């Protein structure tokens, strides 16, 4: 694309889509103090949750669904080789813990915490203590090392419908956010981009707009499947809030879910299918 004359503009300021409901939308921005305008056939809004594309659409033309789960994740990157060859998800009485694979020399970990917690409350010694405690199992030990990065984020579900308005097509976090428990955020964004690219290729090659017209419905079918799976998985693997009125019941249901996933071939297969990605969604 760049070889054919395309360009990537870095450090652009005041980016704004215009006339998105017409057949000739445009983008304006400022780069190096110079105002620029690009006339388009379509605009792909891949600018993230805090980007400008979604906010360009009139609020009465969108329906949004937003849920903040009562869980936070302390995310850590450490300079230590992985302690496992497989991803580990752990439910402990002190909260969730996760060991994710990254590189041969670095590992990523997650610890459940309050979403409003302060990172200053998590010195390195406390982090390693919690990881050792929550991930402990017979015959296995945790490799430790210098912590390179750490941050706290909330678990959240967000969807806006439709994902198309005029000739503006939203994709990725601009249209949806999923709880990270199911590790599906990037997968969904890539799926959106793949569907949109195929639809654009069909339109440009033959004038057939069927793919563009169906873009939102096609993507949202997968988005809602992933939202349900990621939310279900989050409630199954996290220490539940103490103020739930039906806490004892919810804990029993949580253990029953885990038992089914871990000990039923059908349950494990359904989990694997959703985790990897269901064909046709």
Number of C-alpha atoms within 10 A of each C-alpha: 6 7 6 6 6 8 9 6 9 8 8 16 14 10 16 15 22 17 14 22 12 14 12 14 19 18 16 17 18 16 15 9 9 9 13 12 13 10 13 14 12 17 21 15 21 20 16 18 17 10 15 17 25 26 13 15 17 9 10 6 9 16 10 12 11 12 13 13 15 18 23 22 23 22 16 19 19 20 18 19 18 23 17 15 8 10 11 14 17 17 19 16 11 14 17 26 26 22 22 20 18 14 12 10 10 18 23 21 21 23 23 24 23 16 17 12 15 12 11 7 9 16 11 13 8 11 19 17 10 17 20 16 15 20 19 14 10 5 5 10 12 18 15 16 15 11 18 11 11 18 14 20 17 20 19 20 19 18 21 18 17 18 24 24 19 14 19 24 25 29 28 23 21 24 27 27 24 26 26 19 21 18 14 22 20 14 14 23 22 14 18 25 19 13 18 23 15 13 19 19 15 16 15 10 8 9 10 14 15 12 18 21 12 14 21 21 14 19 22 21 12 17 25 15 14 25 22 15 19 24 20 16 20 20 18 20 22 25 20 19 11 9 7 10 9 9 13 12 10 15 15 10 13 20 14 13 17 17 12 13 17 13 10 12 11 12 16 14 12 13 16 13 12 17 16 12 16 13 7 7 14
